[in-house]
């Protein structure tokens, strides 16, 4: 594999370039049974029980534990949900999915994006 080192990037057809550091370090989409449907820089996730995602493990570690995780959850038995981080480390993190009324619930479509510096 080759490594391309750049300061800024611009996709074909875009008029503006952006900092290469603003590109997501990792993302994933999984279903209610915690089966990863697609991802970049995630090696595995563990189903910790209803609404619990344990050990969302990175393929390449983050530089520190000051990275940002954002996500969205859909179709949690007809009730949209949100993510709440419960533990964060350079190699992985744990999160919970809660409905708008605070109940733990597994989402049918769960998406996460991580921004920060890779180690």
Backbone as numpy.savetxt, mean C-alpha at the origin, in Angstrom:
# Nx Ny Nz CAx CAy CAz Cx Cy Cz
19.46 -7.09 -14.36 18.63 -5.93 -14.36 19.52 -4.69 -14.36
19.11 -3.68 -15.10 19.85 -2.42 -15.17 19.23 -1.40 -14.23
20.02 -0.44 -13.79 19.54 0.64 -12.96 19.70 1.94 -13.71
18.64 2.70 -13.78 18.65 4.01 -14.42 18.52 5.05 -13.31
19.49 5.93 -13.17 19.49 6.94 -12.13 19.10 8.28 -12.73
18.01 8.87 -12.20 17.51 10.15 -12.71 17.08 11.04 -11.56
16.97 12.33 -11.85 16.44 13.28 -10.88 14.97 13.53 -11.12
14.58 13.69 -12.38 13.20 13.94 -12.77 12.76 12.92 -13.82
11.45 12.69 -13.88 10.90 11.79 -14.90 9.73 12.47 -15.60
9.48 12.04 -16.83 8.34 12.54 -17.59 7.89 11.42 -18.51
6.64 11.07 -18.43 6.10 10.02 -19.29 5.87 10.56 -20.69
5.93 9.68 -21.68 5.66 10.06 -23.05 4.29 10.70 -23.14
4.21 11.85 -23.74 2.95 12.56 -23.90 2.65 13.56 -22.79
3.38 13.51 -21.68 3.17 14.48 -20.60 3.93 15.75 -20.91
3.41 16.88 -20.46 4.09 18.16 -20.69 4.97 18.55 -19.52
4.69 18.04 -18.33 5.48 18.41 -17.15 6.24 17.21 -16.62
7.43 17.48 -16.12 8.19 16.43 -15.45 7.96 16.54 -13.96
8.30 15.49 -13.24 8.18 15.50 -11.78 9.38 14.82 -11.17
9.57 15.09 -9.90 10.68 14.50 -9.17 10.53 12.98 -9.13
11.61 12.28 -9.35 11.58 10.82 -9.28 11.25 10.34 -7.87
11.47 11.17 -6.86 11.16 10.77 -5.48 9.67 10.82 -5.18
8.86 11.41 -6.06 7.43 11.48 -5.81 6.68 10.26 -6.34
7.38 9.37 -6.99 6.76 8.15 -7.51 6.52 7.19 -6.36
5.40 6.47 -6.39 5.08 5.53 -5.31 6.20 4.51 -5.14
6.56 4.24 -3.88 7.58 3.23 -3.57 6.99 1.84 -3.61
5.67 1.74 -3.40 4.99 0.44 -3.40 3.49 0.66 -3.54
2.80 -0.31 -4.08 1.34 -0.30 -4.09 0.85 -1.74 -4.18
-0.37 -1.96 -3.73 -0.96 -3.29 -3.86 -2.47 -3.20 -3.87
-3.07 -4.22 -4.45 -4.51 -4.38 -4.43 -4.77 -5.82 -4.04
-5.59 -6.03 -2.99 -5.93 -7.39 -2.57 -7.42 -7.52 -2.34
-7.89 -8.75 -2.27 -9.31 -9.00 -2.07 -9.60 -9.34 -0.61
-10.84 -9.72 -0.31 -11.27 -9.97 1.08 -10.53 -11.15 1.71
-10.03 -12.08 0.91 -9.28 -13.22 1.47 -7.78 -12.93 1.54
-7.41 -11.67 1.36 -6.02 -11.22 1.42 -5.14 -11.85 0.34
-5.73 -12.17 -0.77 -4.97 -12.64 -1.93 -4.57 -11.41 -2.74
-3.25 -11.20 -2.92 -2.77 -10.06 -3.68 -3.16 -10.25 -5.15
-3.89 -9.27 -5.68 -4.32 -9.30 -7.07 -3.25 -8.72 -7.99
-2.58 -7.68 -7.51 -1.49 -7.07 -8.25 -0.73 -6.17 -7.28
0.56 -5.98 -7.54 1.34 -5.15 -6.63 2.70 -4.81 -7.24
3.31 -3.81 -6.63 4.71 -3.49 -6.88 5.36 -3.31 -5.51
6.47 -3.97 -5.28 7.29 -3.90 -4.08 6.60 -4.46 -2.83
5.66 -5.38 -2.99 5.12 -6.15 -1.87 5.39 -7.61 -2.14
5.97 -8.31 -1.16 6.25 -9.73 -1.33 5.11 -10.59 -0.77
4.42 -10.09 0.27 3.33 -10.88 0.87 2.53 -10.03 1.83
1.33 -10.50 2.14 0.51 -9.96 3.21 -0.08 -11.14 3.98
-0.42 -10.92 5.23 -0.97 -11.98 6.07 -2.34 -11.57 6.56
-3.30 -12.47 6.45 -4.65 -12.24 6.97 -4.62 -12.47 8.47
-4.81 -11.42 9.25 -4.77 -11.52 10.70 -6.14 -11.72 11.33
-7.16 -11.95 10.52 -8.52 -12.08 11.01 -9.39 -11.01 10.35
-10.65 -10.96 10.73 -11.58 -10.02 10.11 -11.07 -8.59 10.23
-10.87 -7.96 9.07 -10.44 -6.57 9.02 -8.98 -6.31 9.34
-8.19 -7.36 9.56 -6.79 -7.17 9.96 -5.83 -7.61 8.87
-4.98 -6.72 8.44 -3.90 -7.04 7.51 -2.62 -6.97 8.31
-2.00 -8.11 8.53 -0.75 -8.17 9.28 0.40 -8.41 8.32
1.53 -7.82 8.63 2.75 -8.06 7.87 2.57 -7.85 6.37
2.18 -6.65 5.98 2.22 -6.25 4.58 3.71 -6.00 4.31
4.39 -7.00 3.76 5.85 -7.02 3.69 6.36 -6.51 2.35
7.32 -5.58 2.42 7.93 -5.02 1.22 8.97 -5.97 0.64
9.10 -5.98 -0.66 10.19 -6.69 -1.32 11.50 -5.97 -1.06
11.51 -4.65 -1.25 12.66 -3.79 -0.93 12.25 -2.89 0.22
13.02 -2.88 1.30 12.68 -2.13 2.51 12.65 -0.63 2.25
11.91 0.05 3.12 11.89 1.51 3.11 13.11 2.02 3.87
13.52 3.25 3.61 14.70 3.84 4.24 14.50 4.08 5.73
13.28 4.43 6.12 12.94 4.64 7.53 11.45 4.39 7.70
10.94 4.55 8.90 9.52 4.29 9.11 8.68 5.57 9.07
9.17 6.57 8.37 8.45 7.84 8.21 7.76 7.94 6.85
7.45 6.82 6.23 6.78 6.83 4.94 5.27 6.99 5.11
4.61 7.29 4.03 3.17 7.53 4.03 2.44 6.35 3.39
1.38 5.89 4.04 0.53 4.83 3.50 -0.87 5.41 3.34
-1.43 5.29 2.16 -2.81 5.70 1.95 -3.54 4.58 1.23
-4.83 4.51 1.44 -5.57 3.43 0.82 -7.06 3.69 0.77
-7.72 2.81 0.06 -9.16 2.89 -0.08 -9.71 1.47 -0.08
-10.88 1.30 0.47 -11.51 -0.02 0.57 -12.91 0.08 0.00
-13.29 -0.91 -0.78 -14.63 -0.91 -1.35 -15.37 -2.20 -1.13
-16.68 -2.10 -1.09 -17.59 -3.24 -1.02 -17.35 -4.10 0.21
-17.32 -3.48 1.38 -17.23 -4.24 2.62 -18.66 -4.51 3.08
-19.28 -5.52 2.47 -20.69 -5.86 2.70 -21.57 -4.61 2.64
-21.50 -3.94 1.50 -22.29 -2.74 1.22 -21.96 -1.58 2.15
-20.78 -1.54 2.68 -20.36 -0.47 3.57 -18.90 -0.16 3.27
-18.63 1.02 2.72 -17.25 1.38 2.41 -16.42 1.44 3.67
-15.12 1.25 3.51 -14.25 1.21 4.67 -13.06 2.12 4.53
-12.24 2.15 5.58 -11.01 2.92 5.56 -9.93 2.15 6.28
-8.69 2.50 5.97 -7.51 1.87 6.57 -7.06 2.63 7.80
-6.56 1.92 8.79 -5.93 2.52 9.96 -4.65 1.73 10.24
-3.51 2.40 10.24 -2.24 1.73 10.52 -2.15 1.40 12.01
-1.65 0.20 12.31 -1.48 -0.20 13.72 -0.02 -0.44 14.07
0.84 -0.64 13.10 2.28 -0.81 13.33 2.98 -0.48 12.02
4.16 0.13 12.12 4.89 0.50 10.92 6.39 0.29 11.16
7.06 -0.34 10.21 8.49 -0.61 10.27 9.07 -0.44 8.86
10.38 -0.51 8.74 10.99 -0.34 7.41 10.72 -1.53 6.50
10.42 -2.70 7.05 10.22 -3.90 6.25 8.76 -4.25 6.01
7.85 -3.73 6.86 6.44 -4.08 6.73 5.58 -3.16 7.59
4.27 -3.34 7.49 3.34 -2.63 8.36 2.10 -3.49 8.57
1.35 -3.14 9.60 0.07 -3.78 9.90 -1.02 -2.72 9.80
-2.20 -3.14 9.38 -3.31 -2.20 9.24 -4.63 -2.89 9.54
-5.63 -2.07 9.83 -6.99 -2.55 10.05 -7.90 -1.89 9.04
-8.94 -2.60 8.65 -9.98 -2.03 7.81 -11.22 -1.88 8.69
-11.72 -0.67 8.76 -12.92 -0.40 9.54 -13.99 0.22 8.64
-15.25 -0.07 8.96 -16.36 0.57 8.27 -16.55 1.96 8.84
-17.42 2.75 8.23 -17.63 4.12 8.71 -18.15 4.16 10.15
-18.78 3.07 10.63 -19.25 3.04 12.02 -18.24 2.40 12.97
-17.04 2.08 12.48 -15.96 1.62 13.33 -15.78 0.12 13.45
-16.64 -0.67 12.81 -16.52 -2.12 12.89 -15.41 -2.65 11.99
-14.66 -3.65 12.46 -13.67 -4.32 11.61 -14.41 -5.09 10.52
-13.87 -5.04 9.30 -14.54 -5.69 8.18 -13.52 -5.95 7.07
-13.69 -7.05 6.35 -12.83 -7.34 5.19 -13.43 -6.69 3.95
-12.61 -6.01 3.20 -13.07 -5.37 1.98 -12.87 -6.26 0.78
-13.76 -6.18 -0.19 -13.64 -6.97 -1.41 -12.54 -6.42 -2.31
-12.38 -5.11 -2.31 -11.34 -4.45 -3.11 -10.58 -3.52 -2.18
-9.33 -3.86 -1.88 -8.51 -3.09 -0.95 -7.25 -2.63 -1.67
-7.04 -1.33 -1.72 -5.89 -0.78 -2.43 -5.07 0.10 -1.50
-3.75 -0.04 -1.58 -2.81 0.73 -0.77 -1.70 1.31 -1.66
-1.26 2.49 -1.32 -0.12 3.11 -1.98 0.83 3.62 -0.91
2.12 3.42 -1.10 3.14 3.83 -0.15 4.08 4.83 -0.83
4.29 5.99 -0.19 5.24 6.97 -0.66 6.32 7.18 0.39
7.54 7.22 -0.04 8.69 7.41 0.84 9.95 6.94 0.12
11.06 7.01 0.81 12.34 6.63 0.22 12.65 5.17 0.48
13.08 4.48 -0.55 13.53 3.09 -0.40 14.94 3.08 0.20
15.25 2.01 0.92 16.58 1.89 1.53 17.64 1.73 0.47
